[in-house]
Amino acid sequence: MVKSVVVTSKSYGNILKGTKIYYEGKKPNTLKKDGTISFGKHILEALKRKFGNKKFQWIITETQDSITTKRNIVRVRTSQQTLKRMNASLWDRTRDIKNDTVSNFFSIVYPSHFGHNEVPVYVPGTLAGILDGKILPRLSGEDREVMNKFLPEFIASESLNAINLLKAKTQIKTLKELAEDLKKALDRSYAESWWQTYVKKNILIIQQGYISSIEKMNIVVGNTKYPDFILVTHDNYLDILEIKKPNTDLLKHDAGRNIYYWDKEVAKAIVQIENYIEYVQHQADTVRNYIRDKEQIDLKVVRPRGVILVGDTRKFSNQKECDDFRLLCQSTKNILFVTYDELLSRLQNYIKVLEEHSK
């Protein structure tokens, strides 16, 4: 049977005066005749904000926590166990805050006897209440600096499984944002210089297997020319990357023979990268010593591989064009062709693998 007491305590304010607090079974010892009970005012205010003009009843129970609606009345049942836990939490927070206040003021009033507490009192649950992605734009430079210092210590204190899960979730979020960014960029007409900057900035994240990128090798050996951008593979070999635009035409069609052949821009890129490979191979010792001194990486400069990032095969109009493109790619011994749609597909597939293993 549900009984109730009417709120008459002035501590509730005029708005809540006359509100009924219901209870099932024996009346809780903490519930007074005037409706006074710990958290009572705050709970009623929270329910009023939540349900607005809807009719509701707050019912204190022995063990049940539930919200149901019957005859257009929202019935919110809160167990005495929950109220006890709330009281314990309040006690802990109040004690910590009071201890912190005493420590701070005594260090000011009696500096020769009480030093300032260098370890701040933390109220359990505070971070859980405020850490949300929505606060990121509001973080100050100081906030970000503190987080950057705190996170390594936090990760080091966690178990290996927790660390791996945290890393995976962080990586997935970063890669998803990058994949979405790349997908949007492919639909826009950016200049080749823009794509060179974009790829150089993100290639180590987009393309797994590379451990470092080296730009502008400042080596002068006669009239030798060196590429602006090279990549170091996981086993310390060199790849030379040539970057062209996604909207670069890959193939030309010979209608008489019904075959496809390299477009002139791709053909020029092939010759250019072959020259780079030849230059680097002939000056292998110089290149190796330069990178060892500058990057502290001990490279194996043995017939570097060329990689040409160019074009978008989604623009192919028929299967013959796709087949001839595959044949042309396989005909170049030392050069690997990667299209932008393939790069995006690899990234999206890698995200799926990470998501599967992070479950």
Buried (B, 14 or more C-beta within 10 A) or exposed (E): EEEBBEBBBEEBEEEBEEBEBBBBEEBBEBBBEBBBBBBBBEBBBEBBEEBEEEEBBBBBBEEBEEEEEEEEEBBBBBBBEBBEEBEEEEEEBEEBEEEBEEBBEBBEEEEEEBEEBEEEBEBEEEEEEEEEEEEEEEEEEEEEEEEEEEEEEEEEEEEEEEBEBBEBEEBBEEBBEBBEEBBEBBEEEBEBEEBBEBBBEBBBEBBEEBEBBBEEBEBEEEEBEBBBBBBBBEEBBBBBBBBBBBBBBBBEBEEEEEBBBBBEBBEEBBEBBBEBBBBBBEBBEBBBBBBEEEEEBEBBBEBBBBBBBBBBBEBBEEEEBEEBBEEBBEEBEBBEBBBBBBBBEBBBEBBEEBBEEBE
